[in-house]
Amino acid sequence: MRREGSPWHGMGVVFLKELSDHLTSVRMRVLEWLVVLTGIAAIYSAITQIREVTAEDPFLFLRLFTRAGGQLPLSFVSLLSFLVPLVAIGLGFDLVNSEHNQRTLSRILAQPIYRDALLFGKFLAGLATIGIGMVALWLLVIGLGLLLLGLPPSAEEMARAFIMLGVTIIYAGVWLALAMLFSIVFRSPATAALVALGIWLFLTILWPLLSPAVAAAFVPGPITSAGELLGQLSTQQAFARVSPGALYGEIVAVVLDPSVRSTQQPLLASMGLTLLERGATVAKRARGVGADRQPRGGDHPVVRGRLRGVPAPGSARVAEGRCCPGRELTSAFDDGRV
């Protein structure tokens, strides 16, 4: 039997009804206040630290989102990467199975409405609810920055902050869709919530700890060239990006920090390497490491014992510009391979 009419007929009615239910529910109020109060605490802590330690910075306003304070060791963006999935799962784990348990699903589908319109309307209503909360929180952060810092943001800062807002809503949509999927698969809301929370815990907390060890199994022998180092970084990033939180973190790091030119720069820093400007070489970071001590890169889970071909800072090869892997890596960065 062929369908007649538009498959999206009735989606607007479902969207408005679900949106009204979400905005007036006690559950959504609790989740919203959790995010707002935590976000305000993170922003206040960041503003306090910015006033104390930050010198003149052309992108001072963006530091509100990325700077972690002393009392709260997580930045505003880091808190969002944890709390936004919880809000999305809290909204989506019973969107469909609750209708089935209340015996209302058959009545809804008895109307001239397709399942596509029902499911898509519910998803859009949940995403719109999260979007309204995120926009209100974003405006609150901008207002607190204006009030406490006393400096207006530039046009570029506002554009970057707006992009971050859009990426955060998309990130919430991924977890909302996953929670809604389990709401369709499992009849029990409690089972759907537990499975969704279990996957969130695994991908957010456990997978970042396990992915370097998994990537190490695919890394060849000792690194002797920049190409092998780039291949190793690509392998590690590919496994880490299984987690939506890792992708979200990479995107907002590039958007909110104009000095970041590559998503592989944090990985290079964790290995004790620094990517310099065009024509420069890659040198070891000397943060707390003596000239005669093993650099931080030797403790990295993927490159342990494999950085033998990279000379130490201050050596003759680095001083004379003959560090071939460094020049290759800089050239690869300039060519867009990093």
N, C-alpha and C positions, 0 to 999 in steps of 0.2 A: 504494500500500500504506500503510495507516494504521499509526501507531505504536501499540504496545501497552505498557501499563504507564507508570510515571512517567518523564519524560525525565531526571530527576535520579537515577535508580537507578544506584548504583555511584560516585557523585560522592565520597562519604565515603572510599571505598577509595583513589581516585585522590588525594584531598587528603592523606591520611595518608602515602601512599607518596612523593609529591612533597615534602611537608614534611620527611620524614626524609632524603631525598636532599639537599635544600637545606641543612639544618642540619649535615650531616656533610661537605659538599663543601669542598674546598680553596678554590675560587673565592669562596664565601660568607665563609669565614674572612678572606681577604685584604680583601674589600670592607668587612667589618665593622670590622676593625682600622684601615683607612684612615679611615673615618668617625669612629671613637672617638678615635683619636689626634689628628686634626684638630680635633674638637670640644673635647677637653680643652685643646688649645693655645689655642683661641679663648676658652674660658671663663676660663682662667688669666690670659690677657692682659686680658680684660674686668674681672676681679676686681681686678687690680693697678691699673687706671685708676680703677675705682670707689672704691677706698680713697684714692686721691690727690686726685681732683678733685670727687667727688660730695658735695654737702652733704646735709642731711636730706631724704629723699625717701620719701613714703608707699608708693611702688612700687619700692623699691630692688631687690627680688629679680628683677623683670622686666627690669631693666637687664642682667642676665647674658645674656639672649638677644639684646638689641638693641645693646649697647654694643660698639664696635670699639676694640681696644687699640692702643697705639703700635707694638708689634713686629709685630702681625698686623692689617693695616688692614681686615679684614672681620669683621663680627659673626658670632655663632653662627648666626643665622637666615640670613644671606647665604651662609654656607658650606653650610648644608643645602640651599638652593635650587640650588646647583651640584652637590653630591655625591649627593643623593637620586636625581635622574634617572639618574646613572651607575650606582648600585646597582641600580635598577629595570631599566635596559637590560641590565646584566650578568647579571641573573637571567632575563630574558624573551626574549633574542634567539634562543635555541635550544631553547625549550620544546617546540616541535612538530616543526620540521625535523630535529632530532636523532633523534627517534623514527622519522621516515621514512628517514633515512640509515642507521640501525642495523637497518632491516627489522623493527622491532617494532610499528610503527603498525598494520599490517594484523592482527597477532595480537591487539592490544588491542581493535580494533574488531570482531574476530570473536567476542568475548565479548558477553554480553547487556548492553551499555553503549552509550548514545547519544553522538554527538559533542558534544552540548551538555554532558553531564555530564563528559566528558573535558576539554574546554577550560575549563569553569568550575572544575573541580577543580584544574587546573594553575594557573589565575589566582589562586584563593583561597589555594593553598599558597604561591605566591610573595609575595602580599600579606601573609599571616600571617608569613612569614619576615622581611620588611621591618619589619612591625609589632613583632615581638619585639625586633629590633635597635633600633628607635626608642624603645621603652619602656625598654629597658636604658640607652640613652644619656640619655634624659630623667631617669631616676632618678639616674644618675651626676651629671648637672648639678645637680639639686636637692641631692644629697648634698655635692657640692663647695661649693655656695653656703652650706649650713648650716655646713660645717666651716671655711671660710675667711672668710666674712663674720661668722659668729657671731650671725646674726639669723634667726629663723624666719619663713617667708613667711606672709602673711595668707591668709584663706580666698578672698578675691577674686583674689589673685595666683595661688594654686594652681588656681583655676577657669580663669583666663585661660591659664595655662601648659598645662593639660590640653586646652583647646580648640585651642591651637597644636599640640599633639601629634596630635590627631585630624585637623586640616587637613593636617599634614605627611604622614600616612599616606595620606590621600586624594590628595594631590599625587603621591606615589609610585605610587599605583594608576593614575593617568593615564598615566604613562610606562611602567609595566609593561604596560598594555593595548596601548599603541602598539608596544612592542617585540614583544609576543606576536603582534600583527597581522602584522608583517613576518616573524616566524618562520613564519607560515602561508603568506604570499604567496611567499616566496623559499625555494627548496630549500637553498641554501647558508647555513650559519650566519654565515660571514664577510660575505656580502652583506647579510644582515639586520642584523648589528651595525653595518656601515658606514653603511647608510641611516638607521638609528635615531640613531646618533651625529651624522650630518650634519644631521638635522632638529633635534636638540638644540642643536648649535652655532649653527645659523641662528636658532632662536627665542630662545635665551638670550643670545647675544652680538651677532649682526648685526641682528636685528629691532628691539631697543631703539634702535639707531642710525639705522635707516631709517624707523621708524614716524613720527617727527615730520615728516620731509620728505614722506612720503606724506599725512599729515594736513593739511599746509600747502596741498596742492593743493585740498582741499575747504573751506578757510576763506575767507570772503568778504573784502571790502575792509577799510578801517580800522575798528577797534572803537570804537563810540560809546556803548555802553550795557552794563550788566551782563548783560543777556540774551544779547548777542552773545558776551561773554566766556565765559559758561557754556556756550553752544553750542560754542564753540571747544574748551573743556576736555573736553566730552563726546566730541567727534570725536577728539581726541587719545587719550583713554582707550580709546575703542572700538577703535582700531587697535592700541594697545599691548596690549590684553587678548587679542589673538590668541595671544600667548605665555602658556603656563600659568605660567611663572615670574613674569610681571607680576601675574597674579591672585593667586598665592600671596603675593607681596610685599605687595600691598594688604591682603589679609585679615590677615596676621600683624601688619602695621603698626597696624591698627585694634585688634586683639585685645591686643597686648602694650603698647601705648601709650595709656593712658586719656585723654590730652590730645588725641588725634586724634579729631575728631568727623566728619570727612569724608575720603573717599579722594582728593578733589581738593585738599586742603591742600598736599601736596608739590608739585603742579603750580603752585599759586599762589605758593609760596615760590620755585620756580625762575624765576618771572616777576618776582620782586621785590615781590610783594604779600603782605600778611598779613591773614588773616581774623580780626577781633577779635570781641568779645562783642556781644550784642544792643544795638542803638542806636549802635554805633560805625561807623567807616568803614574802608575798605580803604586802607592806607598803604603806601608803598614801604619796603622794607627798606633800612636805612642801613649795612649791614655792609660797611665798607671803601669806601663810596661817598660822595664829598663832595656838598654841597648843590648845587653847580653842575655836577656830572658826570652822565653818562648812567647811569640805574639798570641793574641786572642784567637787567631784563625786556627791554631793547632788544636783547640778544644772544640771546634765546630763538629757536629755529628756527621756531616757529609764529607768534610775535607780533612778529617783527622789524619795526619801523616802524609798528606798529598800535596802540600804546598812547598815541596823541596825546590822547585824550579824558580820560585819568586824570591829575589834578593831582599835582604833586610834594609830598612832605611839607613842612610848614611854610608852605604857601601859604595865602592867605586863605580859599579855598573849603574846604580841609580844616579849618582852625582854626575856622571858623564853622559847620562841620557841613553845608556845602552841596555836598558831593561826592556828586552824585546816583548815579553808578555804584556808589560804595561802599555807599550806603544800600540800593540795589537788590540788590546782591550779598549784603549781610547779611540782608536780608529774604528773599531766595531761599534762603539757608542755613537760616534759621529755619523756612521753610515746607517744608523737606525736599527742595528741588530740587537741592541740592548734595550 
